Structure formats: C-alpha cells, structure tokens
Amino acid sequence: MANVLCQVCGKPADQDERGVLWLLGETPDAPGSWPQGLETAHPPVCRPCATLATKACPHLRRQRSDMARTTRTEYYDDPGAPEPNSLVVAASAVVTDEQGHILLQRRRDNDLWALPGGGMDMTDSLPGTAVREVREETGLDVEITGLVGTYTDPRHVIAYSDGEVRRQFNVCFTARVTGGQLAISDESTELRFIDPDDLADLPMHHTQRLRIGHFLDRRDRPYLG
C-alpha cells in the first residue's frame, strides 16, 4: 500500500498508522457506522483533494464524509497571514424578515457569526449559489432581490486546518424568504434573525460586518471591491 495514488491528482494518497485515506459518503440514517473490513472499489485520495471534493460535490455536501471537521482562521491585512493556495468563487446573501432582521448563523468552524453562503458548483450561477447555500445552511427558500457588492480584497485570507489557504472571492446578494423552515445545518451551532441594533454585540469577522454595513447603508449602487 506504500505506492497508492490519489484518484484526483495522481500524487501519493494520504496515509498514517491507521491506513490509507478513502472518501466515502455515509448514509444519513447511520452516521459513522462503516464496519471494520469494509471493501470499496473507489481509489484512495490525498487530503487536499478530499477537502475540495467535499466542498464541490453536492452529493458529499448533502451527506457527511469520514474526515475530521476542519477549523478555519480568518486574516485581514495581517503580515503574518499564510500565503494563499486556493481561490474559490463564492456567494453569500443578506436575508431579511418582515421586521428587517438579518439572518445569521454562528459557524461551527470558527465560532463567529456570519451570513449564509458558500462556494459555487460547476452547474451553478452566482445567484443560484446563494439560493442553494441559504437552503442548505438554514432550511429556507429564498429569492434573490438585489446585489450588495463584490468582495475580492486580497488582504482577506482564510486558513483551514487541512492546509487550504483561501483568498476571498465573494459576491453578496440581498434575498427575501419564500418558503421553508429554519433548520440548523452541521455547519453552524446557532441560527436566527437578528435586529441590526444588536449586531455590535456579536463576535463577527470584519469582512462580514463590512457586507452587512454596506447593506444597511442602503447604497445607491453595489459596492465593488
């Protein structure tokens, strides 16, 4: 097993004293229940490719994978930030209720409050990405109503514990709820509509506050940055 290669990039597959890394989606009714000696026809993977696969593949996103949960650290204009090795096109959304409260989730990977959002699939449009991510992360169906802005500042870097260091590339939309019910996903620990007057008391990254601030400013045109 010393020379097995990753099915994606062809480099050596990840392995340690426990064995070689395989990526297998689990069934929702039996999480974490793979038996010892399970056989599979899938080739192994390296950890960077496994991480990208779980983020890019809708099937694996809907299920869970047998990988340790990654954590992330966000840097902004920090000379000590690691060099980026990844750029993922992403979308987020400012979703409001009838009282003007803003939908936020408390992320599990860094314990900070943030807008719902995530990476674009190959079959997505950017507005479609925002709609899909809101549904996956909050349980709500939404309709895109406008554009807050584009956020591509190279000073914003996100380092993940699996070795990925991502440069910011996010397009933020406005949206209204059309259906569904609030439901916390495995990506967050809390989920609620929050009064804008209470935002200052929440732990939140600077770049999230920037997007929300631009929305609350009721700008005449989208922010371009």
Order of alpha helices (4+ residues) and beta strands (2+ residues): beta-beta-alpha-alpha-beta-beta-beta-beta-beta-beta-alpha-beta-beta-beta-beta-beta-alpha-beta
